[in-house]
Amino acid sequence: MLLTLVSFLVVLSLLVFVHELGHFLVAKRSGIVVEEFGFGYPPRLATLFHWRGTPVTLNAVPFGGFVRMKGEDGQEGPGSFVSQSRGVRALTLLAGPAMNFLLALVFFTLAFVLGWPEAQPGARISAVAPDTPAERAGLRPGDIVLRADDRPIKRLEDLTAYTDAHRGQEVTLTVRRQGEEIQVRVVPRVNPPEGQGAMGISIGPVMGVRRSPLPEAMVRAVGATGRFIYLTLSVPAMILRGLIPASEARPIGPVGIAQLTGDAVQATFALGWWFPILQLLAVLSAALAITNLLPLPALDGGRLLFIGVEIIRGRRVDPEREGAIHLIGFAFLLTLMLLITYQDIVSPVPRFDWASLGM
């Protein structure tokens, strides 16, 4: 429980810091006065330190964060956000999601460099049924079947197809067990009991890690980030077409993210692979970027939408009206977060079996 809480706070703080850092750097570069760089949402608990003249604060609601710029509420004047050109305001708003996309690329790149799990040749025996040809031949769970007679086993289907084609005939399996290769002779059954295969074993893939050189890892990271973005944006259409049930596409709140983070950290320690936590960090960072670009009030996408309206109308929406809309949107988002958190508690997110990749 403690590991889950600590890992969640570290991950959340990192993602929020990078997001708000994007807003902060572009705002400072553009001459916008940044009045506060906050972790969490008010009320304020403490001022941690000052950075380039801006107080960095810790706030009571421990989810998310913000950069408060002068003039966001419509107040004009030197150093005001609202006094900047549309282009500067848009770039300042886009900088946060852009930093999260960049962070996703970094984490995916590290994951590919340090090792990404991929299926290896062979078939791993996960279970051996009692009183079967496999048990009598001495096959054990954990054995990896490399060849059947002289035929290499590259995929699970190779072993299944070969034994089905040689029912009633002796087959010599080359098996790797605890680092050594041995040969096992087995006769697949002609008419096995229902629910059992010809030999009486359950098989799964052999997983290993593939480490990519940095240039290749960067290219693969771009592809992985692009696929995640495409998949995320395709979810509504996939639900409408019945390709995935709506229950499997539900949003995940802080409790669900904390659970996934804790599981990934534990898997990283248990397996000795950096892949679980790096992949999760990359996905969460990209998801945070996509979420913030949604055209909803109080989010970066909602503020960008108002800039778009301003371009079409040729003049800005009344600042007080825009501020009121963002305030209502913020209250709506907080309510939605509470509902999603409740859903995470009463119906926990299904756990992913990271250990299955490291068997």
N, C-alpha and C positions, 0 to 999 in steps of 0.2 A: 504493500500500500504506500509506504514512504517513498520507495523507488518510483512508483507511478506518479505520485504527486510532484516529486522533485524534477523528474524528467519532463513532465508536462509543463511545469513552470519555466524550465530552461528553454524548451523548444518554443513555447509561446512567446517568451521574451525575445528570443532571437528573431523569430519571424516578424514580430511587431516592430522591433528595433530597426530591422533592415527596411521594412516598409516605410516607417516614418522618417528614417534617415534619408530616403529618396526625396520626400517632400521637403525636408529640412534643408538639404544641400542645394536643391534647385531654388528654393525660396531665398536662401541667403545669397546665392549667386545672382539672383534677379533683383536684389535690393529690398526684398520684403522683410519686414520685421517679424521675427518669430517670437511670440510672447511666452510660449510654454511648449516643452517637449515632455509629454506625459505618458507614463506606463499605467494602464488601467484607466478607468473613468472616474471623474469626481464623485464624492468630495475628496479633496486632497488630504493625504496623510502626512507627507513630508516632502521637502525639497532636498533631493539627493546631492546635487551640485549644479554649478553653472557651466555651460558649454558655449563658447563664443558669444557670451552675453545673454544666453537663453537659459532660464531655470529648467532643469530636468527633474520631474516630480514623480512621486509614487502615489497612486490614487486607490480609493477604497474598492471599486469594482474591478476585480483582478483579471478581466478578460479584455484584450485589445489594448488600444492606446491611441494617441492623437498628437498632432502638431497644431497648436493654435496660433494662427497668423493674424497679424493686425488687419482689421478691416474685413474679416470674413463675414461679419454680420452686416456689412454694407457701409461701414464708416470709412469715408474717404480721407485722403491726406497723405503726406509723405510716408513712404514705407508701407502703405496699405495694400493688401491683396487686391481689393476691388479697384484700386487705381491703376493696376497694371493692364497691359493690353490683353486681348483675348488669347493670343498665342502664349504669352507668359503664364497666364492663369491655367490654360490647358496643360502646358508642359509641367507645371508644378503639381497639378493633380495626377497626371499620368506617371510622374516619377515614382510614386509609391508602388503601384502594381508592376511597373517596369523593373524595379529593384527585386521584387519577389520572383518575377520570371527569371531574372538573372541568377538569383540565388538557387532556383530550381535547377538551372543549367549546371551550376557549380556542384550541387549535390549529386545530380545524375552522373556528371563527369567523374567525380570521386568514386561513385559506386562502380562504374565501369572500369576504372583504373585499378581499384582494390579488389575487384572480383564480383562478377554478376553470375548468379546460379543459372546453369544451363544443363540440359539433359545430355548425358554421356552415353556412349555405346554400352549395351548390355541391358539386362533385366534383373532387378533386385527382387529376391524372394521375401515377401513381407509376412507370409504365414504358410504353414504346412499342416494340412488336415491329417488327423490321426488315421491309421490303418489305410494308407494310400500308397501307391507306387513311390511317390516322392519320399515319404517317411521311411519306407523299407529300404530305399536306396541310400538313405543317410543325408538327404538334403535338409538344410536348416534355414530358419529365418535369418536374413542378413546376407546369405550367399548371393553372389552376383554371377549370373549365367552369361558367359562371354561367347560361347560357341555351342552349337548343337551339331554333333558330328563335325564336319568340316565347314559348316555354314556359320559365318559370323553373325552374332545377334546385335544388330544396330538399333533396333526399336523393339518395343514390347510385342508388337504384332508379329515380328519375325519368329519369336519363340512359340507363340500361340499357333501360328500357321504351320510351323515345321512339325510340332508335336501332333497336331491334328492330322497332318498328312502321313504320320508314321505310327498311328495307333496299332497296338499289338506287336510292334517291332521294337527291338532294343535300340535305344538312342544313347549315345555317349555325350554327356554334357561337360564342357570345360567350365569350371566354376572357380571364381576367386573368393577365397575365404581367409580373412585376417591377413591379407597381403600375399598369400600363396595361391598358386593355381593347382587345382586338383581335378581329376576326372571322375565323374559319377555316371554309372550305367543305370538306366531306368527304362521301363517298358510302359508307355502311355496306355491307359485303358481304352478299350474299344467302346464300351458303354458305361461311362462314369455316372455316379448318382447325380440326380438333379441338384444344381447349385454348385457342383464341383467340376473342375476341368479334367482333362485326360490324366494329368499327373497328380492332381490334388494340391495345387499350390495357388497362392495369390501373389501377383507380381506387381511391381511399381517401377517407375523410372529410376535410373541411376543419376543422381545429381552431383554436379561438380561446379567449380567456379572457373570462369573465363576472365582473364585479366587482359585488358586492352591497352595498347600504347596511348599516350595522351592525345595525339591528333585524332586517332580513331575514336577514343572515348568521347571527345568533344562532339564529333559528328553524330555518334550514337545518342548523346545527351540531347542534342537538338531534335532528333527523331522521337525520342521518348517523351520530351516535353510537348512536342507537337501532337503526338498521338493522345496524350492525356487531355490536352485542350480540346481536340476534336471529339474525343469520347464524351467529355463533360458537356459540351455544347450539343451533342447528339442525344443526350439522355431523354429530354422531353419528347422528341420525335420517336425514339425507340419505345417509350412507354405507350404513346398513342397507337403505335403499330403493333403493340402486344409482344414485342421482342423481349422485354424484361418486365417483371411485375413492379408496380409502383412501390411496394414494400421494400424492395431491394435498392431503390434509388432515393430513399429518404435522406434528408439532410442530417448531418451529425453535428452535435453541439460539443461544448467543452468536456462533458463527462465522457462521451464517446471518443473524442480525440485523446483524452487522458488515458483511457483504456488501451487504445491502439498504440500510443506512445510507450506506455509501460510494457506492453507485450513485445514491441520491437526492440526496446532496450534490453529486456531480459533475453530475447533471442540472440541479440548481438553478443552478449556475454556468454551464453550457453554454446553457441555454434562457433564462436571465434570469427564470424564474418561481420564486416561493417555494412553489408548490403541491407539488412532489415531497417536499421535506423536511417541510413542515408536515403533509401528509396522513400521512406515515409516522410522525411523532411522535404525532399524534392516535391512530392505530391502535395503536401500541406502548403508549401510555399506557392506552388502554381495555383492551388485551389483558392488561397487567400487573394491572389491577384485577380483571378476570374470573378470572385465574389465582389471585390471592391469595384470592379468595372460594371457591375449590374446597374442599370439606370434607375436606381431607387434613391429617394431622398436620404440625405445624410451620408451616403456613400460617395466615393470619388466619381463613380459613374453617374450618380444623380446630379452632382455639381457640373460635370461635363455636359449633361443633358441641358442644363440651364444655359450654358455657354452656347450650345447649338441653337437653342431657342433665341438667344440674343442675336446670333448671326442672321437667323431667318427674319426676325422682326426688325433688325437694324438698331435696336436699342435694348437696354438691359431690363429684365424683369425687376419690378420694384424690390429693392433690397430687403425691406421689412417683410414683404410677402414671401420672398424666397427663404428668408431666415425662419419664418413661421412654418413653412412646408418642411424644411430640413429638421426642425425641432419635432414636428409630428412624426416624421419618418424615423427619427432617432428613437422616439418612444415606441413606435411600432416594432423596430428591430430588436429593442430590448425585450419587449413582450414575446416576440417570436423566439428569441434566444431562450427565454424561460420555458416556453412550451417544448422546444426541441430538447432542452436539458431534462425536462420531466420525462419525455419519451425515451431518452437514453437511459434513464434510471429504471423505468418500469419495463422497458424492452431493450435490454443491453445489445450493443452491436455484436454480431457474431464474431467470434475470435478466429483469427487466421492462424493456421498451424504452421508457423515458421519452421518448426523442427522437422516437418516432412521434407523440407528442402535440403536438410543437412544429414539425412539418414545415410 
